[in-house]
Amino acid sequence: MKLTFNEYRDKVRACWLGKNIGGTLGAPFECIRGVYDISYYTHDLSLGVLPNDDLDLQLVWLNAAEEYGKNVNAEILGEYWISYVTADWSEYGAGKNNMRYGLMPPISGWYKNHNKDSCGCFIRSEIWACLAPGHPDTAVKYAYEDAICDHAQEGMYAEIYCAALESAAFAVTDREELVRTALSYIPADCAVAGAVRTVFECYEEGKDWKEARKAVLQRYPGSFGMLSGYRDQEPEPDIPVGSLGYDAPSNIGIMMIGWVYGEGDFSRSICIAAGCCEDGDCTAGTLGALLGIIGGTGAIEEKWLKPIGDEIKTISIDRTNSCLRVPATVSELTQRVINLMPVFMHGQYTLSMDGEFLFDTVESIGSGTGFAKEIAVSPVCIRKSCSLYDIRIVYEDGSLTVQENVPKRFQVRVDNRLNRQQWLECRLHLPAEWTARPAASMCVNLNQRHGGSAVTEFDFTVTPGSITSGRYEVQLEIKSSGRLTQMFVPILLLA
């Protein structure tokens, strides 16, 4: 299958329209538990489209991507998050709080974050899919950088799953193939994957969508719907209340219920998803975006567009800073995304004789097995990159804390980005009375890149001689001999 530029443009527009429609439809059913038969909007239609943080955050990411292109990463997104996102609730607040304290992603998404497994990042996956149409390998790379700012584990898996699903949907329409592709990027034994499989099991067993909802909430209990609880229905004694913040698996399951039981029909699918409540705007909005990509604008009935039009409303963006350009309409958002896409897809599409872009999408759909291994790395690590090498420092014990006279070991992985050897001069800058082994200064040889990588691994141990403060920052200074680049990597430790 080949995708022309005009088809791509139509799918991107339908993606954002579907996001706006689904988010507006599901907003009245957010944070409540129950089940409703819905056929249309239930809010006051005079209000038009409802503002939604699900879309807001992606408008901020768009600005970061326009500024930094393919170099955008978690550190850059984190700075944009602190600078431009006003929302401080749940995982958003935990991630921002950690980053303000100096905890870099992925630690910022994991540390003392009760909502790390919640829904706040799978809802912002569309931007990466639209910038990497038919190339899930690329989409999930950026979705991961996005997710680790304020999520970890199941929350992170949920965004990677959605980004892969939506990116592949530019090339493939078969539901089973799309799901297989998306699942290949996350651990097979994670709860998100389990919730997806539960939906298909229920469907194959002949259960209706309400029974499927119950099965998902029983196997993967969440608590999102109990923020407000049951509104006008009797509580369901056989639906447990899950742990605080453990909501991504059940809500991914609900999104899948809408898709599977709606049998691909845009209207029926988003209504089922919203009618399952819980995080209703997220499930219906993400599903609306996915179905928009699959079917284009032709799949969206006019009845959904008439009350909300082309407008974008925001709720969680700091618009007082003139550095941020926020799209006012879906049309503007669509145009800016398709203008930016060639930056991310450079060398992965061709230009035909009549001036149309063509994506050879079939060849780009593959297995995400390698990426699943990548995200299995401990979130308690520090990552830095420069033009010469990429470095990752893992806290071996999975903890940020230190104790007096107790050694703490770190594992270092350096990937040479050059096709030539390098000598790294590494020096640890320690607090007074602290010691390091094998030494505070080390020389490390990096082999040249061959066969796609050149990884060198080593470790060091830091022992606090005394602890008189609650927060310490050990600096690892790295310089490649004979080169200009000098890197300082802060290693934050807590007493």
C-alpha positions in Angstrom: 0.0 0.0 0.0 1.2 3.5 -0.9 0.0 6.7 0.8 -0.1 9.9 -1.3 0.5 13.2 0.3 -3.2 14.2 -0.1 -4.3 11.0 1.6 -1.8 11.7 4.4 -3.1 15.2 4.8 -6.7 14.0 5.0 -5.8 11.4 7.6 -3.9 13.9 9.8 -6.9 16.3 9.7 -9.3 13.4 10.5 -7.0 12.4 13.4 -7.3 15.8 15.1 -11.0 16.1 14.3 -11.6 12.7 15.9 -9.6 13.7 18.9 -11.7 16.8 19.4 -15.0 15.0 18.8 -14.1 12.0 21.1 -12.8 14.3 23.8 -15.9 16.5 23.8 -18.2 13.5 23.7 -16.5 11.7 26.6 -15.8 14.7 28.8 -19.1 14.5 30.7 -18.4 10.8 31.5 -14.9 11.4 32.9 -14.1 10.5 36.5 -17.4 8.6 37.0 -18.2 4.9 37.2 -21.1 3.2 35.5 -22.2 2.3 32.0 -24.3 4.4 29.6 -25.9 4.0 26.2 -24.8 7.1 24.3 -25.6 8.1 20.7 -24.6 11.7 20.6 -23.1 14.6 22.6 -24.7 15.2 26.0 -23.2 18.5 26.9 -24.6 22.0 26.2 -24.1 22.3 22.5 -24.0 26.1 22.7 -20.5 25.6 24.3 -19.1 24.2 21.1 -16.0 22.1 21.5 -14.9 21.5 25.0 -11.3 22.2 26.1 -9.2 19.2 26.8 -5.7 18.7 28.2 -5.4 15.6 26.0 -4.9 17.9 23.0 -3.3 20.8 24.9 -0.1 18.9 25.7 0.4 17.9 22.1 0.2 21.6 21.0 3.2 22.2 23.4 5.0 19.2 22.0 4.4 20.6 18.5 6.3 23.8 19.4 9.2 21.7 20.8 9.3 19.5 17.6 9.2 22.6 15.4 12.1 24.1 17.3 14.3 21.0 17.7 13.2 18.6 15.0 14.4 15.0 15.2 16.6 16.1 18.2 13.7 16.5 20.5 14.0 14.3 23.6 12.8 13.9 27.1 15.0 16.6 28.5 13.8 19.2 26.0 10.1 18.1 26.4 10.6 18.4 30.2 11.8 22.0 29.9 8.7 22.8 27.7 6.5 21.0 30.3 7.8 23.1 33.2 7.7 26.3 31.1 4.3 26.1 29.4 2.0 23.5 31.0 -0.1 24.9 33.9 -1.6 21.6 34.9 -0.2 20.4 38.3 -2.6 17.6 39.0 -1.8 13.9 39.4 1.1 12.5 37.3 1.5 15.9 35.6 2.2 17.5 39.0 4.4 14.7 40.1 6.5 14.8 37.0 6.9 18.6 37.1 7.7 18.5 40.8 10.4 16.0 40.3 11.9 17.8 37.3 12.0 21.1 39.3 13.9 19.3 42.0 16.5 18.2 39.5 15.3 14.6 38.8 15.7 14.0 35.0 13.5 11.7 32.9 13.1 8.8 33.2 13.5 9.2 37.0 11.0 12.1 37.0 8.2 9.9 35.7 8.9 7.1 38.3 10.0 8.6 41.6 7.2 9.0 44.2 4.7 9.2 41.4 1.5 7.3 42.5 0.0 8.0 39.0 2.9 6.7 36.9 0.6 3.9 35.6 -2.3 6.3 34.7 -3.7 7.7 31.5 -1.9 11.0 31.1 0.5 10.1 28.4 -1.3 7.7 26.1 -3.6 10.6 25.4 -0.9 12.6 23.7 0.5 9.9 21.3 -1.1 11.2 18.1 1.5 13.9 17.5 4.3 11.3 17.1 2.2 9.1 14.9 1.3 11.9 12.6 5.0 13.0 12.3 6.0 9.4 11.5 3.1 8.0 9.4 3.4 4.3 8.7 6.7 4.2 10.7 5.9 2.9 14.2 9.6 2.4 14.9 10.1 6.2 14.7 6.8 7.1 16.4 7.5 5.0 19.5 10.9 6.4 19.9 9.5 9.9 20.5 6.5 8.6 22.4 8.9 7.0 24.9 10.8 10.3 25.3 7.4 12.0 25.9 6.1 9.3 28.4 9.1 9.2 30.7 8.7 12.8 31.7 5.7 11.9 34.0 5.0 8.2 33.7 6.7 4.8 34.0 5.8 1.2 33.5 2.1 0.7 32.5 1.5 4.4 31.8 4.6 4.4 29.5 3.6 1.1 27.8 0.1 2.6 27.1 1.6 5.5 25.1 4.0 3.4 23.2 1.1 1.0 22.3 -1.1 3.9 21.1 1.7 5.6 19.1 2.6 2.4 17.3 -1.1 1.6 16.6 -1.8 5.1 15.2 1.4 5.3 13.2 0.8 1.9 11.6 -2.8 2.9 10.9 -1.5 5.3 8.2 -0.4 2.1 6.3 -2.7 -0.7 7.5 -6.4 -0.9 8.1 -6.7 -4.5 9.3 -7.4 -4.3 13.0 -5.7 -7.6 13.9 -2.6 -6.7 12.1 -2.5 -3.2 13.7 -2.9 -4.7 17.2 -0.2 -7.3 16.6 2.2 -4.6 15.4 1.4 -2.3 18.4 1.7 -5.1 21.0 5.2 -6.0 19.6 6.5 -2.8 21.1 5.5 -3.5 24.7 6.2 -6.4 27.1 3.9 -9.3 26.4 3.3 -9.8 30.1 2.4 -6.2 30.9 -1.1 -5.3 32.1 -1.8 -3.1 29.0 -1.2 -6.0 26.7 -3.3 -8.2 29.0 -6.2 -5.7 28.9 -6.1 -5.7 25.1 -6.1 -9.5 25.0 -9.0 -9.6 27.4 -11.2 -7.6 25.0 -10.6 -9.9 22.1 -11.3 -12.9 24.4 -14.6 -11.5 25.4 -15.5 -10.7 21.8 -14.7 -14.2 20.6 -16.7 -15.7 23.5 -19.8 -13.8 22.4 -19.9 -11.4 25.3 -21.4 -8.0 24.7 -19.5 -4.8 25.3 -20.9 -4.2 28.8 -19.8 -7.7 29.8 -16.4 -7.0 28.2 -16.1 -3.7 30.3 -16.8 -5.7 33.5 -14.2 -8.3 32.6 -11.5 -5.6 32.0 -12.3 -3.8 35.2 -12.3 -7.0 37.2 -9.0 -8.2 35.8 -7.3 -4.8 35.8 -9.0 -2.8 38.5 -8.7 1.0 38.2 -9.8 3.8 40.4 -10.3 6.7 37.9 -14.1 6.3 37.8 -14.3 6.4 41.6 -13.0 10.0 41.7 -16.7 10.9 41.4 -18.1 7.4 41.7 -21.6 6.4 40.5 -23.7 9.3 39.4 -27.3 8.0 38.9 -26.7 4.2 39.0 -26.5 1.6 41.7 -22.9 0.6 42.6 -21.6 -2.6 41.1 -20.5 -4.9 43.9 -18.5 -7.1 41.5 -16.4 -4.2 40.2 -13.4 -3.7 42.5 -11.7 -0.4 43.1 -8.1 -0.5 42.0 -5.0 1.2 43.5 -4.7 5.0 43.2 -3.4 5.9 39.7 -3.4 2.4 38.2 -5.7 3.3 35.3 -3.9 2.9 32.0 -4.5 -0.8 31.6 -8.3 -0.6 32.1 -8.7 2.5 30.0 -6.7 1.1 27.1 -9.0 -1.9 27.5 -12.0 0.4 27.3 -10.7 2.1 24.2 -10.3 -1.3 22.6 -13.8 -2.3 23.6 -15.1 0.7 21.6 -13.1 -0.2 18.6 -13.8 -3.9 18.6 -17.5 -3.8 19.5 -18.1 -0.7 17.4 -16.7 -2.8 14.5 -14.8 0.1 13.1 -17.8 2.4 12.8 -16.7 5.8 14.0 -19.9 6.9 15.7 -20.7 3.6 17.4 -17.2 3.0 18.5 -16.6 6.4 20.3 -20.1 6.2 21.9 -19.3 2.8 23.4 -15.9 4.0 24.7 -17.4 7.1 26.3 -20.3 5.0 27.7 -17.9 2.9 29.7 -17.0 6.0 31.7 -13.8 6.0 33.8 -11.5 8.3 31.8 -14.1 8.9 29.2 -12.6 11.8 27.3 -9.3 10.0 27.0 -10.7 6.7 25.7 -13.1 8.3 23.3 -10.6 10.9 22.2 -7.8 8.5 21.5 -10.2 6.1 19.7 -11.6 9.0 17.7 -8.1 10.0 16.5 -7.2 6.4 15.6 -10.4 5.9 13.6 -9.8 9.2 11.9 -6.4 8.0 10.8 -7.8 4.8 9.5 -10.9 6.1 7.7 -10.0 9.8 6.9 -12.5 12.6 7.1 -14.9 10.5 5.1 -15.4 8.3 8.1 -16.7 11.1 10.3 -20.4 12.0 10.0 -21.2 15.7 9.6 -23.4 15.5 12.8 -20.3 15.3 14.9 -18.6 18.3 13.3 -21.5 20.7 13.1 -21.6 21.7 16.9 -17.9 22.0 17.4 -16.5 23.2 14.1 -12.8 23.7 13.5 -12.0 25.4 16.8 -9.4 24.3 19.3 -9.9 25.4 23.0 -7.2 25.0 25.6 -7.3 24.5 29.3 -3.8 23.8 30.6 -1.4 25.9 28.5 0.3 29.0 29.7 -0.5 31.4 26.9 1.0 34.4 28.5 4.5 33.5 27.1 4.7 34.8 23.5 7.4 32.1 22.7 4.7 29.5 22.3 2.5 29.5 19.2 -0.8 27.7 19.9 -2.9 26.6 16.9 -6.4 28.1 17.1 -8.0 25.6 14.7 -7.7 22.0 13.6 -6.9 23.3 10.1 -3.8 25.2 11.4 -2.7 22.3 13.5 -3.0 20.0 10.5 -1.0 22.3 8.3 1.8 22.7 10.8 2.1 19.0 11.4 2.3 18.1 7.7 4.8 20.9 7.2 7.0 19.4 10.0 6.6 15.7 8.9 9.4 15.8 6.3 11.9 16.7 9.1 11.1 13.5 10.9 10.6 11.3 7.8 13.7 12.6 5.9 14.8 9.8 3.6 11.8 7.6 4.3 9.5 8.8 1.6 9.8 9.5 -2.2 8.6 12.3 -4.4 6.7 11.2 -7.5 6.8 12.8 -10.9 3.6 14.7 -10.3 4.9 16.3 -7.1 3.1 13.9 -4.7 4.8 12.5 -1.7 4.6 8.7 -1.5 5.2 6.7 1.6 6.2 3.1 0.9 4.4 2.1 4.1 4.3 -1.7 3.9 8.1 -2.1 4.1 8.2 0.1 7.3 5.9 -2.0 9.4 8.0 -4.4 11.4 8.4 -6.0 14.9 9.1 -3.9 17.9 10.9 -6.6 19.8 14.1 -4.6 20.1 12.3 -1.6 21.5 10.5 -3.7 24.1 14.0 -4.6 25.3 15.0 -1.0 25.4 12.1 0.1 27.6 12.7 -2.8 30.0 15.8 -0.9 31.3 15.3 0.4 34.9 13.7 3.9 35.1 16.2 4.7 37.8 18.8 6.0 35.4 20.3 9.1 33.9 20.6 9.6 30.1 22.7 12.2 28.3 23.7 12.5 24.7 26.1 14.6 22.6 27.5 14.4 19.0 30.2 12.0 20.1 28.4 9.4 22.3 25.3 8.5 24.3 25.6 7.7 28.0 23.3 6.0 30.5 24.0 5.7 34.2 21.9 3.2 36.1 21.5 3.2 39.9 22.2 -0.5 40.4 20.0 -0.8 43.6 17.1 1.0 42.0 17.1 3.7 44.6 18.1 7.3 44.8 18.9 7.1 48.5 22.4 6.9 50.2 23.5 6.1 53.7 26.6 7.0 55.5 29.5 4.6 54.9 27.4 2.4 52.7 28.8 1.9 49.1 26.4 2.7 46.2 27.2 1.2 42.8 26.4 2.7 39.4 26.5 1.0 36.0 27.6 3.1 33.0 26.8 2.3 29.4 28.4 4.5 26.7 27.5 4.1 23.0 30.1 5.5 20.6 28.5 7.6 17.9 31.6 7.8 15.7 33.2 5.3 13.4 36.5 5.7 15.2 37.8 4.9 18.6 37.7 7.5 21.5 39.4 7.8 24.9 37.0 9.2 27.5 38.5 11.0 30.5 36.0 10.6 33.3 36.1 12.5 36.7 33.8 12.3 39.6 33.3 15.5 41.6 32.3 14.4 45.1 31.2 16.0 48.3 33.9 16.3 51.0 34.7 13.0 52.8 33.1 10.9 50.0 35.2 8.4 48.1 34.9 6.6 44.8 36.1 3.2 43.5 38.0 2.3 41.4 39.0 5.9 41.4 37.6 9.4 41.2 39.3 9.8 37.8 39.1 7.1 35.1 40.0 6.6 31.5 37.6 4.6 29.3 38.3 3.4 25.8 35.4 3.4 23.3 35.6 1.0 20.4 34.5 2.4 17.0 31.0 1.9 15.8 30.6 -1.4 13.9 27.4 -3.2 13.0 25.2 -0.4 14.3 26.7 0.1 17.7 29.8 0.3 19.8 28.9 -0.1 23.4 31.4 0.1 26.3 30.2 -0.6 29.9 31.9 0.1 33.2 30.9 0.7 36.8 31.9 2.8 39.7 31.0 2.9 43.4 30.5 6.0 45.6 30.7 5.8 49.4 29.5 8.7 51.5 31.9 9.5 54.4 29.3 11.6 56.1 25.8 12.8 55.4 24.8 16.2 56.6 22.3 17.2 54.0 19.1 15.8 52.5 20.2 16.3 48.9 23.5 15.7 47.1 24.6 16.1 43.6 27.6 14.1 42.3 28.9 15.4 39.0 30.4 13.0 36.4 32.6 15.1 34.1 33.3 13.4 30.7 35.7 14.6 28.0 36.8 12.9 24.9 40.5 13.2 24.5 41.4 15.6 21.7 37.8 16.7 21.2 36.0 19.9 22.1 32.9 18.5 23.7 32.8 18.4 27.5 29.8 16.9 29.4 28.8 17.2 33.0 26.2 14.6 34.2 24.5 15.4 37.5 23.8 12.3 39.6 21.2 13.3 42.3 21.2 11.4 45.6 18.9 11.7 48.5 19.5 11.0 52.2 
